[in-house]
Amino acid sequence: MELGNEAWVLTSRPKPLAAKTRAWVKKHFEGIGPKQVLLSKEIFPGPESLKGPICSQRGIDLIVEDSLEQTISCMPYCAVLLFDRPWNRRPRVILPKHVTRVYSWDEIYKEAAKY
């Protein structure tokens, strides 16, 4: 991934999956090291572990997300690329301007290049 920005992975996966998650990221995302993989549950332990406060705290200006709940949490702090998935399609949900629904990694790269 070469966009000229620093890339991080912020996931809400549970702590017991930390090693597997970091290994998966290493395999699929060249240039993102294990210290660039953040587990929201490690930063803010608790049942919700919402990513919005982490985006605010870390100065994240763009996040790719597949959870509608996490998207809503992040909206006040940064732009969101909502990766279209069956679980985030809800009738009558109108996304604000700074949330863009994307359908592929190619589209994500094109949108991210705008930031």
C-alpha positions in Angstrom: 0.0 0.0 0.0 1.7 3.2 -1.1 -0.5 6.2 -0.5 1.9 8.5 1.1 0.2 8.2 4.5 1.0 6.2 7.5 -1.3 3.1 7.6 -2.4 1.3 10.7 -4.8 -1.6 11.4 -7.4 -0.9 14.1 -9.5 -3.9 14.9 -12.0 -4.8 17.6 -11.1 -8.5 17.6 -10.7 -10.0 21.0 -7.3 -10.1 22.7 -6.9 -13.9 22.4 -6.8 -13.4 18.6 -4.1 -10.7 18.7 -1.2 -13.0 17.5 -3.3 -14.5 14.7 -4.6 -11.1 13.7 -1.0 -9.6 13.5 0.1 -12.7 11.5 -2.8 -12.3 9.0 -2.0 -8.5 8.6 1.7 -9.3 8.0 0.7 -11.8 5.3 -1.8 -9.6 3.5 -0.6 -6.0 4.0 3.0 -5.4 3.1 4.6 -2.7 5.0 2.4 -2.8 8.1 4.3 -4.2 11.0 3.0 -5.8 14.2 3.3 -2.6 16.2 1.0 -0.9 13.7 -1.8 -3.4 14.5 -4.0 -2.0 17.3 -6.7 -3.9 19.1 -9.3 -1.6 20.4 -9.9 -3.9 23.4 -6.2 -3.5 24.4 -6.5 0.3 24.3 -9.9 0.6 25.9 -10.9 -2.6 27.6 -14.6 -3.1 28.0 -17.6 -4.7 26.3 -17.9 -2.0 23.5 -14.4 -1.0 22.7 -15.6 1.6 20.2 -13.0 2.9 17.8 -14.2 6.5 17.6 -12.3 7.6 20.8 -9.2 5.9 19.5 -9.5 7.8 16.2 -9.8 11.0 18.2 -6.9 10.1 20.5 -4.6 9.0 17.7 -5.5 11.8 15.2 -6.8 9.3 12.6 -8.4 11.2 9.7 -9.6 8.2 7.6 -10.7 4.7 8.6 -11.9 1.7 6.6 -14.7 0.0 8.6 -17.2 -2.8 8.0 -19.3 -2.3 11.1 -22.1 0.2 11.0 -21.9 0.6 14.8 -18.1 1.4 14.6 -18.8 3.7 11.7 -21.2 5.7 13.8 -18.6 5.8 16.6 -15.9 7.1 14.3 -18.0 9.7 12.3 -17.5 12.6 14.7 -13.7 12.2 14.5 -12.8 11.2 10.9 -13.9 10.3 7.5 -15.1 6.6 7.1 -14.9 4.3 4.2 -17.7 1.8 5.0 -16.8 -1.5 3.3 -20.1 -2.9 2.0 -21.1 -6.1 3.7 -24.5 -7.8 4.3 -24.3 -7.1 8.0 -23.9 -3.3 7.5 -26.8 -2.8 5.1 -29.8 -1.5 7.0 -33.0 -0.1 5.4 -33.4 3.6 5.8 -29.9 4.3 6.9 -28.7 7.5 5.3 -24.9 7.9 5.5 -23.5 11.4 6.1 -21.2 13.1 3.6 -18.0 12.0 5.2 -19.0 8.3 5.2 -18.5 6.6 1.8 -19.8 3.1 1.1 -17.1 1.2 -0.9 -17.4 -2.1 -2.6 -13.8 -3.3 -3.3 -10.2 -2.8 -2.2 -9.5 -1.0 -5.5 -12.2 1.5 -4.6 -10.8 1.9 -1.1 -7.3 2.7 -2.6 -8.9 5.3 -4.9 -10.9 6.9 -2.1 -8.0 6.8 0.3 -5.7 8.6 -2.2 -7.9 11.7 -1.8 -6.8 12.1 1.8 
